[in-house]
Amino acid sequence: MTRYVSSCFITLVVLFLWRVEDIADACSCLPQHPQQAFCNAEIVIRAKVVGKKAVSNAIKYDIEQIKMFKGCDQVIHAIFTYTTSCSVTLEINKEYLFTGKLKTGRMSITLCGYNPPWEDLSAAQKNSLTHRYQSGCDCKIIHCTSLPCPISTSDTCLWTYLGTDNGQNLACIKRQDGSCAWYKGIGLPKK
């Protein structure tokens, strides 16, 4: 019986090790508030996808840049997503908001980034791209997965994306007293 158990154990170990590469390549990420994505990105643009081409270890999407919200002064003509489990699939002739990194002159995006179709953004989110998100980059947004979720410092805003509109319509903005708070509206919040 012990020989049978040992044989089964060794077989399971071999099968597990054989699949480790696939498991290690899996893409998992927590939801990101749009403001966090904006603040963490090197480049934020609105663009229309006009073409797709496979290149070495990546997919190149040709784009027509419509507006640069954050980043360099150059016009971006292509976006790259690497062929891993974290690669992004985009539709041709559709507009997106892209938040990404600039590596060796190439903009890259992943599934863990924030790259929604432009039509899915609320009016408040579109307005925040030019007016509010940048002014809140000094604030920290804490992703709260269960309640109670205490705030440890005054420069934080709690974000519970389930059942709230914080993601759709609010921005975490620094107030005049230096603390941060969720805000919806024009101008900066006051204490």
Disulfide bonds with the S-S distance in Angstrom:
Cys27-Cys86 2.20
Cys29-Cys112 2.18
Cys39-Cys137 2.07
Cys139-Cys180 2.05
Cys144-Cys149 2.49
Cys157-Cys172 2.08
